Amino acid sequence: MRYFLISLHVIVSAILIAMVLLQKGKGADIGAAFGGASQTVFGPRGAASFLAKLTTAAAILFMVTSLGLAVTSSRRSSVMEGVKQPQQTAPAVPLAPPTDSAPAPAPSK
């Protein structure tokens, strides 16, 4: 199931990228406002094109597959479950403090 979702997610993302790149931007007709006549510069855009509707459907499918992958990832066993925890060992016994066998230096005058 997970591999199917990953495959579908990659295909949908490639289709979504292609559709977004094929569409004409909203501001593509802004140049007509200063030199020519265009009714779509500041007015309503009219009916959405077939490509815009298909892009919306692909975006929704992309979000659904993303959510599905997130859910399946949270249900999978953790990678760290197979790792053994280090065993607690008793602390090392500290060494006895060094003995002062050398005489202290005499203060110089």
MDTraj code that builds the backbone (N, CA, C; nanometers):
import mdtraj as md
import numpy as np

residues = "MET ARG TYR PHE LEU ILE SER LEU HIS VAL ILE VAL SER ALA ILE LEU ILE ALA MET VAL LEU LEU GLN LYS GLY LYS GLY ALA ASP ILE GLY ALA ALA PHE GLY GLY ALA SER GLN THR VAL PHE GLY PRO ARG GLY ALA ALA SER PHE LEU ALA LYS LEU THR THR ALA ALA ALA ILE LEU PHE MET VAL THR SER LEU GLY LEU ALA VAL THR SER SER ARG ARG SER SER VAL MET GLU GLY VAL LYS GLN PRO GLN GLN THR ALA PRO ALA VAL PRO LEU ALA PRO PRO THR ASP SER ALA PRO ALA PRO ALA PRO SER LYS".split()
xyz = np.array([
    [0.0825, -0.1193, 0.0000],
    [0.0000, 0.0000, 0.0000],
    [0.0868, 0.1254, 0.0000],
    [0.1929, 0.1210, 0.0800],
    [0.2809, 0.2380, 0.0904],
    [0.3501, 0.2656, -0.0427],
    [0.3964, 0.1594, -0.1095],
    [0.4654, 0.1781, -0.2370],
    [0.3699, 0.2285, -0.3449],
    [0.2454, 0.1844, -0.3381],
    [0.1450, 0.2348, -0.4319],
    [0.1225, 0.3844, -0.4104],
    [0.1126, 0.4265, -0.2834],
    [0.0928, 0.5689, -0.2537],
    [0.2130, 0.6524, -0.2967],
    [0.3323, 0.5995, -0.2775],
    [0.4518, 0.6737, -0.3196],
    [0.4537, 0.6889, -0.4706],
    [0.4226, 0.5809, -0.5420],
    [0.4197, 0.5867, -0.6888],
    [0.3154, 0.6859, -0.7382],
    [0.1962, 0.6788, -0.6797],
    [0.0889, 0.7705, -0.7177],
    [0.1265, 0.9148, -0.6858],
    [0.1902, 0.9358, -0.5727],
    [0.2315, 1.0705, -0.5314],
    [0.3324, 1.1299, -0.6294],
    [0.4284, 1.0493, -0.6721],
    [0.5292, 1.0982, -0.7669],
    [0.4653, 1.1301, -0.9018],
    [0.3753, 1.0446, -0.9480],
    [0.3084, 1.0678, -1.0772],
    [0.2228, 1.1939, -1.0700],
    [0.1453, 1.2083, -0.9633],
    [0.0585, 1.3260, -0.9484],
    [0.1413, 1.4533, -0.9380],
    [0.2532, 1.4473, -0.8673],
    [0.3366, 1.5676, -0.8560],
    [0.3965, 1.6064, -0.9906],
    [0.4358, 1.5098, -1.0726],
    [0.4878, 1.5415, -1.2059],
    [0.3785, 1.6026, -1.2937],
    [0.2585, 1.5480, -1.2858],
    [0.1462, 1.6032, -1.3633],
    [0.1134, 1.7440, -1.3150],
    [0.1144, 1.7650, -1.1850],
    [0.0834, 1.8968, -1.1294],
    [0.1862, 2.0001, -1.1736],
    [0.3132, 1.9639, -1.1706],
    [0.4185, 2.0563, -1.2160],
    [0.3996, 2.0913, -1.3630],
    [0.3708, 1.9913, -1.4454],
    [0.3514, 2.0158, -1.5883],
    [0.2309, 2.1064, -1.6132],
    [0.1224, 2.0848, -1.5421],
    [0.0022, 2.1668, -1.5628],
    [0.0242, 2.3111, -1.5198],
    [0.0941, 2.3306, -1.4112],
    [0.1198, 2.4674, -1.3655],
    [0.2093, 2.5398, -1.4657],
    [0.3067, 2.4697, -1.5194],
    [0.3961, 2.5331, -1.6167],
    [0.3283, 2.5614, -1.7505],
    [0.2262, 2.4845, -1.7846],
    [0.1561, 2.5053, -1.9114],
    [0.0566, 2.6204, -1.9066],
    [0.0123, 2.6575, -1.7891],
    [-0.0903, 2.7608, -1.7795],
    [-0.0326, 2.9004, -1.7983],
    [-0.1173, 2.9860, -1.8463],
    [-0.0813, 3.1269, -1.8613],
    [-0.1094, 3.1951, -1.7282],
    [-0.0188, 3.2807, -1.6837],
    [-0.0340, 3.3476, -1.5553],
    [-0.1480, 3.4471, -1.5539],
    [-0.1924, 3.4838, -1.4342],
    [-0.3011, 3.5812, -1.4204],
    [-0.2600, 3.7192, -1.4694],
    [-0.1359, 3.7546, -1.4520],
    [-0.0907, 3.8863, -1.4921],
    [-0.0354, 3.8920, -1.6334],
    [-0.0651, 3.7922, -1.7147],
    [-0.0104, 3.7882, -1.8493],
    [-0.0689, 3.8986, -1.9377],
    [-0.1903, 3.9424, -1.9117],
    [-0.2548, 4.0451, -1.9940],
    [-0.2406, 4.1847, -1.9358],
    [-0.1578, 4.2036, -1.8372],
    [-0.1458, 4.3349, -1.7739],
    [-0.0853, 4.4372, -1.8698],
    [-0.0055, 4.3937, -1.9647],
    [0.0532, 4.4854, -2.0617],
    [-0.0510, 4.5470, -2.1525],
    [-0.1614, 4.4790, -2.1713],
    [-0.2669, 4.5316, -2.2575],
    [-0.3367, 4.6511, -2.1938],
    [-0.3239, 4.6684, -2.0654],
    [-0.3892, 4.7803, -1.9967],
    [-0.3281, 4.9128, -2.0377],
    [-0.2034, 4.9151, -2.0778],
    [-0.1367, 5.0404, -2.1107],
    [-0.1260, 5.0649, -2.2599],
    [-0.1428, 4.9613, -2.3413],
    [-0.1256, 4.9828, -2.4841],
    [-0.2377, 4.9286, -2.5684],
    [-0.3232, 4.8479, -2.5137],
    [-0.4285, 4.7883, -2.5954],
    [-0.5539, 4.7700, -2.5137],
    [-0.6512, 4.7106, -2.5741],
    [-0.7782, 4.6889, -2.5053],
    [-0.7849, 4.5449, -2.4577],
    [-0.8116, 4.5294, -2.3317],
    [-0.8284, 4.3959, -2.2753],
    [-0.9331, 4.4042, -2.1660],
    [-1.0269, 4.3140, -2.1692],
    [-1.1343, 4.3148, -2.0713],
    [-1.0995, 4.2329, -1.9477],
    [-0.9895, 4.1558, -1.9527],
    [-0.9606, 4.0645, -1.8424],
    [-0.8550, 4.1164, -1.7465],
    [-0.8063, 4.2394, -1.7663],
    [-0.6985, 4.2875, -1.6808],
    [-0.7473, 4.3076, -1.5373],
    [-0.8536, 4.3827, -1.5191],
    [-0.9033, 4.4089, -1.3851],
    [-1.0430, 4.3536, -1.3633],
    [-1.1024, 4.2991, -1.4651],
    [-1.2377, 4.2450, -1.4552],
    [-1.2351, 4.0990, -1.4150],
    [-1.3519, 4.0371, -1.4174],
    [-1.3598, 3.8952, -1.3826],
    [-1.2894, 3.8101, -1.4873],
    [-1.2398, 3.6968, -1.4436],
    [-1.1652, 3.6091, -1.5341],
    [-1.2579, 3.5257, -1.6202],
    [-1.3800, 3.5139, -1.5843],
    [-1.4710, 3.4308, -1.6612],
    [-1.4631, 3.2863, -1.6129],
    [-1.5125, 3.1972, -1.6962],
    [-1.5132, 3.0556, -1.6604],
    [-1.3710, 3.0009, -1.6589],
    [-1.3447, 2.9147, -1.5632],
    [-1.2121, 2.8539, -1.5540],
    [-1.1928, 2.7572, -1.6706],
    [-1.0739, 2.7557, -1.7225],
    [-1.0458, 2.6672, -1.8347],
    [-1.0375, 2.5224, -1.7867],
    [-1.0389, 2.4325, -1.8831],
    [-1.0298, 2.2905, -1.8515],
    [-0.8976, 2.2602, -1.7816],
    [-0.7907, 2.3265, -1.8251],
    [-0.6592, 2.3039, -1.7648],
    [-0.6561, 2.3508, -1.6196],
    [-0.7263, 2.4596, -1.5890],
    [-0.7323, 2.5090, -1.4515],
    [-0.8095, 2.4119, -1.3620],
    [-0.9173, 2.3555, -1.4131],
    [-0.9940, 2.2583, -1.3362],
    [-0.9142, 2.1304, -1.3141],
    [-0.8414, 2.0895, -1.4154],
    [-0.7579, 1.9701, -1.4035],
    [-0.6443, 1.9931, -1.3042],
    [-0.5906, 2.1147, -1.3011],
    [-0.4851, 2.1483, -1.2049],
    [-0.5396, 2.1444, -1.0634],
    [-0.6595, 2.1934, -1.0431],
    [-0.7220, 2.1892, -0.9106],
    [-0.7424, 2.0450, -0.8650],
    [-0.7889, 1.9606, -0.9565],
    [-0.8088, 1.8196, -0.9221],
    [-0.6754, 1.7523, -0.8883],
    [-0.5715, 1.7837, -0.9638],
    [-0.4398, 1.7257, -0.9359],
    [-0.3855, 1.7753, -0.8023],
    [-0.4104, 1.9014, -0.7697],
    [-0.3646, 1.9553, -0.6404],
    [-0.4367, 1.8874, -0.5243],
    [-0.5657, 1.8631, -0.5398],
    [-0.6412, 1.7937, -0.4347],
    [-0.5906, 1.6507, -0.4189],
    [-0.5661, 1.5822, -0.5304],
    [-0.5136, 1.4460, -0.5253],
    [-0.3743, 1.4428, -0.4630],
    [-0.2947, 1.5449, -0.4907],
    [-0.1616, 1.5555, -0.4312],
    [-0.1711, 1.5686, -0.2791],
    [-0.2656, 1.6505, -0.2327],
    [-0.2825, 1.6680, -0.0881],
    [-0.3325, 1.5399, -0.0223],
    [-0.4215, 1.4686, -0.0900],
    [-0.4744, 1.3437, -0.0351],
    [-0.3638, 1.2387, -0.0248],
    [-0.2812, 1.2272, -0.1292],
    [-0.1716, 1.1298, -0.1228],
    [-0.0683, 1.1702, -0.0172],
    [-0.0461, 1.3005, -0.0006],
    [0.0454, 1.3460, 0.1043],
    [-0.0070, 1.3074, 0.2422],
    [-0.1346, 1.3266, 0.2630],
    [-0.1956, 1.2905, 0.3906],
    [-0.1898, 1.1394, 0.4121],
    [-0.2160, 1.0634, 0.3077],
    [-0.2085, 0.9171, 0.3176],
    [-0.0679, 0.8694, 0.3504],
    [0.0317, 0.9314, 0.2903],
    [0.1705, 0.8946, 0.3200],
    [0.2070, 0.9316, 0.4632],
    [0.1570, 1.0439, 0.5113],
    [0.1853, 1.0835, 0.6493],
    [0.1229, 0.9849, 0.7476],
    [0.0017, 0.9406, 0.7190],
    [-0.0658, 0.8456, 0.8075],
    [0.0064, 0.7114, 0.8069],
    [0.0437, 0.6625, 0.6885],
    [0.1126, 0.5334, 0.6827],
    [0.2515, 0.5420, 0.7440],
    [0.3150, 0.6557, 0.7380],
    [0.4474, 0.6702, 0.7993],
    [0.4373, 0.6692, 0.9501],
    [0.3323, 0.7260, 1.0045],
    [0.3188, 0.7282, 1.1499],
    [0.2830, 0.5906, 1.2044],
    [0.2231, 0.5072, 1.1245],
    [0.1847, 0.3732, 1.1693],
    [0.2988, 0.2731, 1.1555],
    [0.3973, 0.3039, 1.0750],
    [0.5110, 0.2127, 1.0584],
    [0.5904, 0.2063, 1.1871],
    [0.6596, 0.0950, 1.2049],
    [0.7429, 0.0831, 1.3238],
    [0.8614, 0.1775, 1.3114],
    [0.9044, 0.2234, 1.4224],
    [1.0140, 0.3185, 1.4251],
    [1.1438, 0.2497, 1.3882],
    [1.2314, 0.3217, 1.3252],
    [1.3611, 0.2685, 1.2877],
    [1.4432, 0.2405, 1.4126],
    [1.4219, 0.3185, 1.5147],
    [1.5014, 0.3068, 1.6364],
    [1.4574, 0.1909, 1.7259],
    [1.3483, 0.1215, 1.6918],
    [1.3043, 0.0113, 1.7760],
    [1.4031, -0.1039, 1.7740],
    [1.4730, -0.1244, 1.6649],
    [1.5669, -0.2343, 1.6541],
    [1.7012, -0.2048, 1.7178],
    [1.7253, -0.0818, 1.7557],
    [1.8526, -0.0436, 1.8152],
    [1.8501, -0.0773, 1.9635],
    [1.9549, -0.1453, 2.0089],
    [1.9620, -0.1817, 2.1502],
    [2.0084, -0.0622, 2.2320],
    [1.9478, -0.0477, 2.3459],
    [1.9873, 0.0585, 2.4373],
    [2.1144, 0.0163, 2.5092],
    [2.2046, 0.1080, 2.5350],
    [2.3259, 0.0706, 2.6084],
    [2.2904, 0.0274, 2.7505],
    [2.3616, -0.0735, 2.7978],
    [2.3347, -0.1241, 2.9312],
    [2.3979, -0.0318, 3.0346],
    [2.3287, -0.0188, 3.1448],
    [2.3808, 0.0626, 3.2528],
    [2.4895, -0.0160, 3.3242],
    [2.6043, 0.0442, 3.3420],
    [2.7133, -0.0202, 3.4143],
    [2.7362, 0.0564, 3.5439],
    [2.7932, -0.0135, 3.6370],
    [2.8231, 0.0508, 3.7646],
    [2.9312, 0.1558, 3.7414],
    [2.9225, 0.2670, 3.8099],
    [3.0246, 0.3694, 3.7895],
    [3.1609, 0.3168, 3.8343],
    [3.2617, 0.3604, 3.7663],
    [3.3970, 0.3165, 3.7986],
    [3.4356, 0.3668, 3.9379],
    [3.5094, 0.2854, 4.0072],
    [3.5538, 0.3225, 4.1422],
    [3.6647, 0.4254, 4.1268],
    [3.6495, 0.5409, 4.1887],
    [3.7543, 0.6415, 4.1722],
    [3.8830, 0.5954, 4.2402],
    [3.9917, 0.6363, 4.1814],
    [4.1220, 0.6022, 4.2387],
    [4.1418, 0.6806, 4.3682],
    [4.2271, 0.6250, 4.4534],
    [4.2579, 0.6938, 4.5789],
    [4.3321, 0.8225, 4.5456],
    [4.3076, 0.9269, 4.6222],
    [4.3767, 1.0525, 4.5930],
    [4.5285, 1.0327, 4.6062],
    [4.6040, 1.1019, 4.5254],
    [4.7494, 1.0838, 4.5314],
    [4.8027, 1.1284, 4.6675],
    [4.9008, 1.0571, 4.7157],
    [4.9620, 1.0930, 4.8446],
    [5.0732, 1.1917, 4.8197],
    [5.0904, 1.2799, 4.9148],
    [5.1970, 1.3781, 4.9026],
    [5.3259, 1.3171, 4.9570],
    [5.4019, 1.2561, 4.8728],
    [5.5276, 1.1959, 4.9176],
    [5.6425, 1.2940, 4.9038],
    [5.6259, 1.3908, 4.8174],
    [5.7329, 1.4915, 4.8007],
    [5.7095, 1.6049, 4.8984],
    [5.8177, 1.6566, 4.9577],
    [5.8008, 1.7685, 5.0507],
    [5.7617, 1.8950, 4.9767],
    [5.6888, 1.9798, 5.0422],
    [5.6470, 2.1059, 4.9839],
    [5.7702, 2.1943, 4.9661],
    [5.7778, 2.2711, 4.8603],
    [5.8918, 2.3591, 4.8395],
    [5.8967, 2.4666, 4.9463],
    [6.0168, 2.5012, 4.9820],
    [6.0366, 2.6051, 5.0835],
    [6.0133, 2.7410, 5.0223],
    [5.9490, 2.8299, 5.0969],
    [5.9267, 2.9633, 5.0426],
    [6.0589, 3.0368, 5.0252],
    [6.0706, 3.1048, 4.9155],
    [6.1936, 3.1804, 4.8875],
    [6.1821, 3.3206, 4.9427],
    [6.2978, 3.3765, 4.9873],
    [6.2987, 3.5097, 5.0468],
    [6.3495, 3.6110, 4.9546],
])
top = md.Topology()
chain = top.add_chain()
for i, resn in enumerate(residues, 1):
    res = top.add_residue(resn, chain, resSeq=i)
    for name in ("N", "CA", "C"):
        top.add_atom(name, md.element.get_by_symbol(name[0]), res)
traj = md.Trajectory(xyz[None], top)
